[in-house]
Amino acid sequence: MRVRMLTAVAAALTLLLTGCSDGGTDTGGKVKLRFQSLAWQQESVDANKELVEEWNASHPGIKVQYVQGSWDSVHDQLLTSFEGGEAPDIIHDASDDLADFAYGGYLADLSGLLPERLTSDIPRQSWETATFDKGIYGVPFLQEPRVLIANKKILDSSGVRVPTAEKPWSWEEFRQITKTLTEKMGDGKYGVAWPLKEPVSVTLNLGLSAGGQLFHRGEDGKVTIRFTDGDGVVPGTVHAQVNSDRSASRTTLGMGGSDTLPGLFGGKYAMVPLGFSYRQQIVQQAPKGFEWTVLPAPAGPGGPAQGVSPQTLSVAEDSPYKKEAAQFIDFMLQPGNMVRLAKGDWMLPTGTQALADPSLHTEKDGWATGAALARDLRSAPAQSVRGYPEWKDKVATPALQEYYSGAIDAAELEKRLVEDGNLVLARYQR
């Protein structure tokens, strides 16, 4: 039997024998919880550690230990720790990584553990990102839309219409504007650079605005992949920009977002689609005198809807202190604390009270644009699909990379995403 389970049994026996109880937290010593955080930007790490220290100072009977994790290896690391009985009590992750852990019984259902203050403050569409089979397996607390980071001087001098959150570019207008910008900028420069080293989430999440969904759940609860006209808008636009319009750089297709920043600063690209949090790197790295602005991503008939996979806080099913872990999560996500976490990560809070904070609605560094987009953020299309990680890695990523580079056509892309994809999903839904 696992050490932590033995500890929990011993604690319970102690309470029974002594007849003493302190809300389930007095075990003859102190409850000790491990909180694994994936914060990596220094501001975010500092904010998380400060909140842990504040909790420990005000809750002497429930001590929280800060454990540093890494986004690069979190899925495999968590799987190993779950199977080995060594998972942290409180788990920081992203909602699109939770499905297999939730269905596998590794995460606690938080439905009866969270206070009404927290459940009512976070909108329904955010809760949907962490809901599996009607259970809640994570608290979504930070999110980021994908935006266009633009060289303001190039944009202003071109004479093109500048989009706003209320009136974004359509996908057709966006394609035409990138052609116009490319023509005005001259040889060797491009209206847009798409960093698509990881193309799947970008394609799916932006595709919601065009009516794309790709994953469809039937009455039997099983998911199948269908490729509709809406699913083709975003990949079709990128493919045309790279291969026929020549308005998007081919060399950036294999890059990550950070890799495109030198070209943006140097005037090689007028715009780069990036996650909202990239603004911090721009503030830190942009050369003196570089003027930039944050624009909303293009929108389709569905409006500026966009899929997101919020960062989440979960509790391990094996934790003997689920109630105390939920109390810590509630503390971390008080409105003021949620604002601190959001600013530390340069992202947006999910909570409505935190999102209303004036500091998140300033024009400086594009905060106001991001906050205006928050109401249209939706659960990412693949959020609750079992087998999505395998489909993404083995089917969708290589297929989209080849399509964007021009190696395959749209018909072959659809065939691989749908036919090969459904074979993968079927194995997880037997």
VENZI-V484568 format. One record per helix or strand of 2 or more residues. SS is the DSSP state (hx for helix, st for strand). FROM is the first residue (numbers start at 1). TO is the last residue. If there is no record, write none. Layout:
BEGIN
ss->SS from->FROM to->TO
ss->SS from->FROM to->TO
END
This chain:
BEGIN
ss->hx from->3 to->18
ss->st from->31 to->37
ss->hx from->42 to->58
ss->st from->62 to->68
ss->hx from->74 to->83
ss->st from->90 to->94
ss->hx from->95 to->97
ss->hx from->99 to->103
ss->hx from->116 to->121
ss->hx from->124 to->130
ss->st from->131 to->132
ss->st from->135 to->136
ss->st from->139 to->143
ss->st from->146 to->151
ss->hx from->152 to->158
ss->hx from->171 to->185
ss->st from->190 to->193
ss->hx from->199 to->210
ss->st from->215 to->217
ss->st from->223 to->225
ss->hx from->229 to->243
ss->hx from->251 to->254
ss->hx from->257 to->265
ss->st from->269 to->275
ss->hx from->276 to->285
ss->st from->292 to->296
ss->st from->299 to->300
ss->st from->306 to->308
ss->st from->311 to->316
ss->hx from->322 to->332
ss->hx from->335 to->345
ss->st from->348 to->349
ss->hx from->352 to->355
ss->hx from->358 to->360
ss->hx from->364 to->376
ss->st from->377 to->379
ss->hx from->388 to->405
ss->hx from->410 to->428
END
